[in-house]
Amino acid sequence: MVCVTNFIRENRELTRSRYGDYQKEPEEPTVGTAAYPEKIYNSWDPNWRGFIGTCFIVGLEEFGHLITPEVTSLMEKSLYNATRGDEYRVGGVDNDNLYPAYTNPVNLLPNIARNILLTTGSHSCEPLCRAGPGAV
């Protein structure tokens, strides 16, 4: 479980476009510094929220009995933050290409949102929408 907890180094305090995103490698420099400027699809990728989130969902669903409650909670909070971060994506803004025809997010994000709703026990996304960024 150390590999999961080390991987979850989310950018919650940074720009909205990178909110809840993941670094490609734990050893890479901090994105947005002079040594590693913020450049979409180069130093960071907004689709990683969906890719990693989908892996977390599969892990929790298929192997949840092997994951400690602390790591499960961390993964669920990470899924929530990743979903909130994707709400800030708008095609044509900040060089983002998130348009309805872009298949990666269109196929991945509904699964992440569905899992969040199931884990909260709510049949409505209203509690999640009211909570706001950084609430988890």
N, C-alpha and C positions, 0 to 999 in steps of 0.2 A: 504494500500500500504506500510505501515511501515514494515510489515512482509517481503515483497519482498526486500525492500531496505536493511533491516538488514541482510537478507540471502545472499545477493551478497557481499561477502567478498572474492574476488578472490585472488589467489596467483599468481599475474602477475610478481612479482619481485623474485620469488623463483625458484627452479630447473625447468628445462624444463619439466620434467615428471609431475609436478604438475601445470604447467602454466594453468590458466583459470579454475582450478578445484574449487570445493566448499567444505567447511567443512561440516561434517555430522550434527553438531549442532552448533549454534552460541556460546553456552556457553563452548564448549570444549576447551582445551588448544591449543595453536598454534602448529600445526604439524611441526615437525622438531626440536623442542626444547629438552633439556635434559629430561624434564618432560613427553614429548610425542614424542618419536622418529619417524622419517619417516619410515613407513613400509607399502608397497603397500598391499591393501586389508585388512589392519588392522586399522591403524590410518588415512588412506586416501584411496579413491577408485577412480581410473581414470574414471570409468564408470559413476560416478555422473555427469560428464559434459554432457553426453548423456541423462541421466534420467532427470536431472533438465532442460536441454535445451529443451527436448521434452515437458515438462510441461509448460515451458515459451511460446513455440510456440502455444500450445493449448490455453493458456490463452490469448495471443495476438490475435489469430485468432477468438476465440469465444467470448471473453470479452473485446476486445480492446477498445470498446466505453466507458468502465468503468474505464480504466486505464489512469492516467494523462500522458500528453506528456513527462514529466520529467522521470517518471518511465518507460514508453515505451522505451525511449532512453537508459536508464540504462539497461533494459532487452536486447535490441538489441546489445548493446556493450558487454554485458556479453555473449550472444550467439556467437558473433564473437570471443571473447577470448577463449571460450570453444572449438570452432572448431579449432582455431589455436593451442591450447594445445594438441588436439588429433593428430595433425600432427606430434608431437614429439614422439608418441608411436610407438615402434617397438618390435615385438615379439622376446623374448629372450634377450632383452637389459633391464637392470635395473629391472630384475625379472618380466617384463611385459609379458603377454600372449596374446597379440593382434596379432592373426594370422587370415587368411581369414575364418577359420571355427568357430571362436568365434562369436556367434550370437548376443550378446548384442550390441556391437558397430556397427556391420555390419547392423543391423536393424535400429538403432537410428540415426547414424551420417549422412546418406544421407538426412534425413528429416531436420536436422539442417542446413546443407549446402544449401539445396534448399531454405529454408526460408531466409537465409542471402542473397542469390542471388536475391530473389524476393524483399526484403526490400531495397536493394541498387539500384534496377531498372536496373541492369546490366544483360545481357544475357551471360556474360562471367565471369569466376572466376579470370581472369587476374588482375583486380584492387585489389582484395582481396589478391592475392598472392604477388603483388608488395608492398603492404602496410607494411607487416612484423609485427612481434609480437610487441605488445604494442602500435600500431598505433592508436587504438581506446581508 
